[in-house]
Amino acid sequence: MNLSFGEKTKIILKRKGLTITELASMLGTSRQNLTNKFSRDNFQEKEMIEIAKSLGCTYTGTIIIDETGEEL
């Protein structure tokens, strides 16, 4: 089962003992704005990189061509 970015982020928050409010503060946004993004799971790649960095993680977005296994 593949987890969405929002689900993965919530797992990391729980493991680190952080709340969405604290993450929103680290990102310079409101809790409401971030909660809305989580509910829609609507994150741009730039935001995913910033969230990962704020949580002490590395975000890698990889596209792999199924026929060849080539990573882009």
C-alpha positions as CSV (number, residue, x, y, z in Angstrom):
1,M,0.0,0.0,0.0
2,N,1.4,3.4,-1.0
3,L,1.1,6.2,1.5
4,S,0.4,9.7,0.4
5,F,2.8,12.5,1.2
6,G,0.4,13.8,3.8
7,E,0.2,10.4,5.5
8,K,3.9,10.0,5.5
9,T,4.3,13.5,7.0
10,K,1.8,12.7,9.7
11,I,3.8,9.6,10.6
12,I,7.0,11.6,10.9
13,L,5.3,14.3,13.0
14,K,4.1,11.6,15.4
15,R,7.5,10.0,15.6
16,K,9.1,13.3,16.3
17,G,6.5,14.4,18.8
18,L,5.4,17.4,16.7
19,T,2.0,18.8,15.8
20,I,0.7,20.2,12.6
21,T,0.6,23.6,14.4
22,E,4.3,23.4,15.1
23,L,5.1,22.3,11.6
24,A,3.0,25.2,10.3
25,S,5.0,27.6,12.5
26,M,8.3,26.2,11.1
27,L,7.1,26.7,7.6
28,G,5.8,30.2,8.2
29,T,2.2,29.4,7.4
30,S,-1.0,29.0,9.4
31,R,-2.2,25.7,10.9
32,Q,-5.5,26.1,9.0
33,N,-3.7,26.4,5.6
34,L,-1.5,23.4,6.4
35,T,-4.5,21.4,7.7
36,N,-6.3,22.1,4.4
37,K,-3.4,20.9,2.4
38,F,-3.3,17.7,4.4
39,S,-7.0,17.1,4.0
40,R,-6.7,17.6,0.2
41,D,-3.3,16.0,0.0
42,N,-2.5,18.9,-2.2
43,F,1.3,19.6,-2.0
44,Q,3.6,21.0,-4.7
45,E,7.0,19.4,-4.9
46,K,8.6,22.6,-3.6
47,E,6.4,22.4,-0.5
48,M,7.3,18.7,0.0
49,I,11.0,19.5,-0.1
50,E,10.5,22.3,2.4
51,I,8.4,20.2,4.7
52,A,10.9,17.4,4.6
53,K,13.8,19.8,5.3
54,S,11.9,21.3,8.2
55,L,11.4,17.8,9.7
56,G,15.1,16.9,9.3
57,C,14.4,14.6,6.4
58,T,15.3,14.3,2.7
59,Y,12.6,14.3,0.0
60,T,13.4,12.6,-3.2
61,G,10.9,12.6,-6.1
62,T,11.8,10.0,-8.7
63,I,10.1,9.0,-11.9
64,I,11.1,5.6,-13.2
65,I,10.3,4.4,-16.7
66,D,8.7,1.0,-16.2
67,E,9.8,-0.5,-19.4
68,T,13.5,0.3,-18.9
69,G,13.9,1.0,-15.2
70,E,15.5,4.3,-16.1
71,E,15.2,6.9,-13.4
72,L,14.5,10.5,-14.3
